[in-house]
Amino acid sequence: MNANVLVAYATKYGATAEIAQMIGDVLRQSDLQAVVLPVEQVGDVMSYHAVVLGSAVYAGHWLKEAATFLEANEAALAIRPVWLFSSGPTGEGDPVERMHGWRFPEGLQPIADRIEPRDIAFFGGKIAFDNLRLGDKLIVKALRVQAGDFRNWNAIDAWANAIALVLAGQSLPLAQLEQMDE
């Protein structure tokens, strides 16, 4: 059975969308049916066997639309395999180390605990200074945030491949999910 996987994301300038697209591409290369959508365009989560959900991170918070999606779909997410990811910090090195152990927004952690995601990943981000809105440019300058692309595509690929391996080996649980959806 080919699992029907939703890769949903919230992005401000498109960098997180590019991560989500790569995850979807890797899943499709593993013969899974993957749909990649911004959270605002997702219909019924119950029509998917598994969900990968990610958001850009600003000041330690997911974008509002991603947080709202997670809260609104908690019950549906709790009964299917779920993976969560964040993207955000810029600069060289491991994003978790750069953020002093931060991996996921504290305010959303109780929901994540109830959903019990298979994994929570945290990827470096991208800031293209020329593409920023004026207010964001001022913040980036004031905080001396390093512009550039700090996404580790090898780490993203490896994470997506690990998801694909789990889903490929889950024909029985996914079949059970289909029965629950009927």
C-alpha positions in Angstrom: 0.0 0.0 0.0 1.2 3.5 -0.8 0.8 5.8 2.2 -0.9 9.1 1.5 1.3 11.6 3.3 0.5 15.3 3.9 3.5 17.6 4.2 2.1 20.8 5.5 4.0 24.0 6.3 3.9 27.6 7.2 6.4 30.0 5.7 7.0 33.7 5.7 9.5 34.1 2.8 9.5 30.7 1.2 12.5 28.9 2.8 10.3 26.5 4.8 8.2 25.8 1.8 11.4 24.7 0.0 12.2 22.4 2.9 8.7 20.9 2.8 8.9 20.5 -1.0 12.2 18.5 -0.6 10.6 16.3 2.0 7.7 15.6 -0.3 10.1 14.8 -3.2 12.0 12.4 -1.1 8.8 10.7 0.1 7.6 10.4 -3.5 10.9 8.9 -4.6 10.2 6.2 -2.0 6.9 5.4 -3.7 4.8 7.2 -1.2 2.0 9.5 -2.2 3.0 12.9 -0.8 1.0 16.1 -1.0 2.8 19.3 -0.1 0.6 22.2 0.9 0.7 25.4 3.0 -1.4 24.8 6.1 -4.0 27.3 4.9 -4.8 25.1 1.9 -5.1 21.8 3.8 -8.6 20.4 3.9 -9.4 17.3 5.9 -6.4 15.9 7.7 -8.4 12.6 8.2 -7.8 11.8 4.5 -4.1 11.3 5.1 -2.3 8.3 6.6 0.6 10.4 8.0 1.5 14.0 8.4 4.7 16.0 8.3 4.1 19.5 9.7 6.6 22.3 9.8 6.9 26.0 10.3 9.4 28.8 10.1 10.4 30.0 13.6 10.7 33.6 14.6 11.7 34.6 18.2 11.1 31.0 19.3 7.6 30.7 18.0 6.0 29.0 15.0 4.1 31.1 12.6 0.5 31.7 13.8 -1.1 29.7 10.9 1.0 26.6 11.8 0.3 26.9 15.5 -3.4 27.3 14.7 -3.3 24.2 12.4 -1.6 22.1 15.1 -4.2 23.1 17.7 -7.2 22.7 15.4 -6.1 19.2 14.2 -4.8 17.8 17.4 -7.3 14.9 17.6 -6.7 13.9 14.0 -2.9 14.1 14.4 -2.9 12.1 17.6 -4.2 9.0 15.7 -1.7 8.9 12.8 2.1 9.0 12.5 3.3 12.6 12.7 6.6 14.3 12.3 7.2 18.0 13.2 10.0 20.3 12.0 11.0 23.9 12.5 13.3 26.0 10.4 14.8 29.3 11.4 18.2 30.1 12.9 20.9 31.4 10.6 24.6 31.0 11.1 27.0 28.2 10.9 26.7 25.1 13.0 23.9 22.9 14.4 20.7 24.9 14.9 19.9 23.1 18.2 23.3 24.1 19.6 22.9 27.6 18.2 19.6 27.9 20.0 21.0 26.4 23.3 18.9 23.2 23.1 15.7 24.7 21.8 13.9 22.3 19.4 10.2 23.2 19.5 8.1 26.1 20.7 7.4 25.8 24.4 3.8 27.0 24.1 3.0 24.2 21.7 4.9 21.5 23.6 1.8 20.3 25.5 0.0 19.6 22.2 3.1 17.8 20.8 3.2 15.7 23.9 -0.4 14.6 23.4 0.1 14.0 19.7 3.4 12.0 20.4 5.2 12.8 17.1 7.7 10.2 15.8 10.3 12.9 15.7 10.8 16.7 16.0 13.5 18.2 13.8 15.1 21.6 13.8 16.8 22.8 10.6 18.8 25.9 9.9 17.1 28.7 8.0 17.6 31.2 5.3 17.5 35.0 5.2 17.8 36.7 1.9 18.2 40.3 3.1 17.1 41.8 -0.3 13.8 40.0 -0.1 12.9 41.1 3.4 10.1 43.6 4.2 11.4 46.9 5.7 10.4 46.1 9.2 12.1 42.7 9.0 15.3 44.3 7.5 15.4 46.7 10.5 15.1 43.8 13.0 17.7 41.7 11.2 20.1 44.7 11.2 19.4 45.6 14.8 19.9 42.0 16.0 22.9 41.5 13.7 21.3 38.3 12.4 23.5 36.6 9.8 22.0 36.6 6.3 22.4 33.6 4.0 21.2 30.1 3.5 22.0 27.8 6.4 19.7 24.9 5.6 21.5 21.6 5.7 20.0 19.8 2.7 21.8 16.6 3.5 20.3 16.5 7.0 16.8 17.3 5.6 17.2 14.6 3.0 18.3 12.1 5.6 15.4 13.0 7.9 12.9 12.6 5.0 14.4 9.3 4.1 14.1 8.1 7.6 10.4 9.0 7.5 10.0 7.1 4.3 11.6 4.0 5.8 9.2 4.1 8.7 6.1 4.6 6.5 7.2 1.9 4.1 7.4 -0.6 7.0 4.0 0.3 8.4 1.5 -1.3 6.1 -0.5 -2.8 9.0 -0.8 0.3 11.1 -1.6 2.4 8.0 -4.3 -0.1 7.0 -5.7 0.2 10.5 -5.8 4.0 10.1 -7.8 3.6 6.9 -10.4 1.6 8.8 -10.5 4.2 11.5 -11.2 6.9 8.9 -14.2 5.0 7.4 
